[in-house]
Amino acid sequence: MTNRITCDGDLEEGMVALAARHPDWAALIARTGLPPLRLREGGFIGLASIIVSQQLSVMSARAVWTRFESVFVPMTPERFLAASDDDMRLSGLSRPKQRALAALSVALLDRRLCLDGLVGMTPEAVHEALTAISGIGPWTADIYLLFCLGHRDGFAAGDLAIQEAARHAFGLPARPKAAELAAMAEDWRPWRGVAARLLWADYALLKKREGLNA
């Protein structure tokens, strides 16, 4: 068994393991069915897309990313560091995101960070390597772990949608904080990456039901 999720068969294996641990997981899986893999390109492009999407809605993130892609051709650390003021203005990036991408670009060119080298590392080690870069926080590291590296045991305890889904799925009195959810998720190892996808899928169902009942 590898430490990566690469296909629906990997998701199904994790779903069976989670359902055997607690009836709440079995009930959640019955609601959601097989969640999407949501794998994406890794490397500089993949991490840059996550940074760009921070604190934006899905549609807004797509719009900004489209502008960003059109400006930075080819999309490399070298091209980003050579950007003019007009490039930055046209890209639509906020100043904090510009600084984060600049810090990432410098770290990659200085070889203080090797994104290819993250494959096979533990979630904790990947977190340490990524969050050492100014402007990259836990959520960004989590999303890179889950969808660019496809790590089987990645998790995003600080994601608000996952927190709300967990509150609903496990009958919690309030939405758990990141530390509380991370502690809960210890019981879901080594399938936290499947647990995260299932909770996102359940959150989507919750939002859909809220829309129907509005």
N, C-alpha and C positions, 0 to 999 in steps of 0.2 A: 504493500500500500504506500503510495507516494504522499507527499504533504501538499499536493496541489489538487484543485478542483478544475477539471478540464472538459467535462462532458456531463450529460444528464445522468449517466450511470453513477458518477461520483455523487451527485446530489441525492439520487435514490438511496445509495448506500448510507449516506448520512441521515436521511429522513428515517430510515428503518432504525438506526441506532438511537436517534433522539426519541422516537415514538416508544421505544422499549424502556426509556428511562422515566417517563412521566406521562400520565394520561392527558395532561394539558397539551403536550406536544402532539399526541395522536389526534386530539380534537382540532388543533390548529392546522395540521397537515390535511385533515379531512376537508377543511374549509378552503385552503389555498391550492391544493394539488401541487404539482411540480413548479417551483419558482423559476424565473429566468436566470440563466447563468450570468448575464451582464458582464462578460469578459471584454476587456478593451486593450488597445495597444499600450505597451509599457514604454520604458525609456523616457527621454526628455519630453517627447510629445505627450505621452500619457500623463506624466506628472504635471506638466504645464496645463493640461486641460482640467485637471482636478483643482489646481490653484485658481484658475480662471473662474471655475464654477462655485467657489466658496461663497456661501451666504447669498446665493442667487437662486431664483426659481429655475426650474428646468428650462422653460422657454427663454428666460433672460440669459441663462448661461449659454444656450445654443447660439443666441444672437451675438453675444460678445465673442464667443469662440470663432464664429464665422468671420467676424471682422478681424480678429487676431490672426487667423490663418491666412487671410488675404494680404495682410501687411508683412508678415514674417515668412518670407519665402527665400531660401529653404528654411524650415523651422529647426534651427540648431542653436546651441548656446552661443556660438560665435556671432550668428546673425542677430540674436537678441541684444547682445552687449554692444553691437555696432549701431543700435537703433538711434535715430534722430528724435528730436522733440516732436516733429511732425508724425513720425511713426507711432510714437506713444499716444499722441492725441487721436490719431486715426484708429488705433487698436481698441479704444474704449476702456482700457484697463485703469483701475483705480491706482493711486500712488502706492498703497501698501502691496498690491499685487505686483506692480512693477518692481518694487524692492525685493519681494520674495523671489521672483523669477530671475532677477539679477544675481541674487545671492546663490540660487541654485546653479545658474550658468557658471559663475565663478568657481563654485565647489566642484562641478563636473570637469571644468578645464584644468583646475589645479589638481585633479585626481584625489581630492579629499573625500569624494563620494563616487562610488561606482555602482550605477543602477543595475547593471548586469550581475554584479556580485551579490545582490540582495536575494536572488533566487536560491532557495534552499536554506536560507537563514531562518531563525525562529522569529515569530511575530515581535517579540521583545527586542531582539537585535535590530530588526528592520526599523522599528519605532525609534530606537536610539540613534540610528544612522540618519534617518530622515529629519527628525525633530532637532537635530544638531544644526540644521540649516535655518537661518533666520527667516521667519515668515511661514515656516511649515510646522503646523501644529498636529495634535493627535488625530483629529478627524481626517486631515489630508493623508497622513500616514496610513490610517485604517483603510481608506478607500483605495489607496494604491495597493496595499496588501491584498485586499479582497478581489479587486477587479483587474488590476494590471499584473500582479503576481499570481492571482488565483489561489492564494494560500488557504488551505483547508481549515486552518484554525485562526484565521483573521477574524476580527470582530470590531464593531464600531459602537462602543458603549456610550459615547457622547452624542450619538445621532438622535435627534429629537423624535423622529418617526419610529425608530426602533424602541426608544424608551416608551412611547405611547402605546405601541403594539404590545410590548411586554406587560404594561399595566393592564391592558384589556385581556390578554391571553392567560395571564396567571392570576387574575383577580386581585391585583394589588390595590391598596387604598389610595395611592397617589402615583404619579409618574416617577419612576426611580431616577435618582441622580446617576451620573456616569459611574461613580465609584460603587454604588449599590448594584447597578446592573452588571458591572464587570465582575463583582463578587458572585452574583448569581450565575453568570456565564462560565465560571470555573467548572461547574458541573456538566457543561456541554462540550468540554474538550474531548477529543480533538476535532469536533465537528462544529465549532463556533461559526465557521464560514457559511455552513449550511443554515445554521440557526439564524444568522443575520439575514440571509436571503428570504427565509420563511417569514421572519418578522416584518420585513419590508413588504412582502406580498400581502400579509395580513393587514398591515396598515393601509395599503391601497384599497382593500375590501372595506375597511372601516370608513375611509373617506367616501367611497362610492355609496355606502349605505347612508351616510350623513347627508349626501347630496339628494338621495331619493326621499329622505324623510324631512328635508328642509321645507 
